[in-house]
């Protein structure tokens, strides 16, 4: 999945955050982690950008191999009510750990908040949609589901 920041207007965000975005674009993950950490720790709980900073900090941590970043992304999303970027970062973090179900949930919640968010829409499109298995009471991997699914697609 692409790591490009979706909204490029960060004029109201802190310089440390903007630096973190640049480091992320350059795939300089340790520098991104440090910049996002400084930005996140510089704001209090009432700051409008706290969840955005937390989600980017969490994503950068995930990309550096730090599992705790996923918790930070989840916490930011639980507290967010209007920033699609927060949910996109959560979806990216869930995808990094190969949790498709939670990735889809994060995308749906994000699109409920911001249906026009280009990053959320693109990621949902890239993932594709799963068709319901022919025999939902059996695991998706069951041979009967595989065989019936192939027959139904033809």
N, C-alpha and C positions, 0 to 999 in steps of 0.2 A: 504494500500500500504506500502511496505517496506521503512524504513527510512535509510537503510544502504547506506553509501557512495559508489558510484560505483567505482571510481578510488581511489585507496589507496595511490598513490604516491603524497604526498603533500609536498615533500622535499623543493620545491621552495616557498611554502606558509609560511605566518607568523606563529609564535608559537601560537598566540591567535586564529588564524583560526583552526589550528590543534587541539587545546584544545576544540574549539567549536564542531568539528567533534566528538571528543571523548565523550563530554557531550551529544551530540545528540544520539550517539549509546547507551548511558546509560539511555536515556530518561530523562536526567536532563535538562529539557527545559529552566528553568530560567538561569541556568549557561551557556547553549549554547547561549541563546540570548545575554547575556553579553559579552561572548568571541567573537562572530561574530560581535557584535556592535563595539567592540574595534578594531578588524581587519579591518572592513569596514571604520571606521573613521580615521584609520591610513594611508590610501593611498589616493593619489590625483586622479583626473579624468583620468590622462594619464596612470595610473598603469595597467598592463596587467591582474591583478587579481581582479580589482575593481568589475566587474560584477559578478564574482564567489562569492566574499565576500558578495556583496549586496544580491545575490539570497539566499545564505545560511542564512544570517541575516533575510531576509524577511520570509523564510520558518520557521525559529525558532520562529519568532514573530507570525506567523499564528498559529503555534502549541501551542503557549501560549495564544491564544485567541485574539490577537491583529490584527484587520482587516487591519490596515495600512501595515502589512507585505505583503499582496497581491499586493498592489501598488508598493512596493519596488521590488518584484519579476518581476512584469510586466515591470517596468522601466529598470531593469537589462537586461531582454530579448530583449527589443527594441534596446538596445545599443550593443548587443552581435552578433558576427559574426562567432565564431568558437568553443565555449565551450558548448557541449551538456548538461553538468551538470546544467547550468543556466536554460535551457528549462525543464529539468527534475524537478528541484525545482519549477518552475512555474507550471508545470503540477500537481505536488503534492499539491501545494497551491490551485490551482483551484479545484482540486478534494476534498480537505478538505472542501471547501465551496459548494460542490455538484454542481459545474458548469461543467457538462460533456462536453458540446460543447467547452468551452474554454480549457478544459483539452485536448481534441482531437486536437485542433488547436495547442496548445503548443507542443504536441508530434510530430505532423507533421512537424512543423517548426524546432524542434530539430533534427529530423531524416533527414531533408533536409541538415542540417549542418553537422551532424555526423551520417551517416546511420548505423554505426557499434556500436554505443553507447549501451552497454548492459543494462543499466538502462532504457533508453527510449524504447528499444525493449521489455524488460520484462513488463514494464507498459502497453505498447500498447497491448501486448498479454493478460495480465490480464484483461484489459478492454473489450476485444473482439470487434468485428466489428458489427455495427448495419446494418441490412438489410434495404434497402429503403422500406418505407411503401407502401402497394398496391395502395392506393389512396393518392398520395402526396398532393393533394389540400385540403385534410381534415387533422385535427390534428391527430397526432400519437395515441392519446388516444381515438379517435372516435370508437364507437362500430363496425362500418363497417370495419375499418382497423384491428381491433382485430380479427373479425370473418374471414375475407378474409386471413389475415396473418396465422391464424391457419390452414385454409383449404389448403393454398399454401404449408405449411411445410409438410403436410401429403402426 
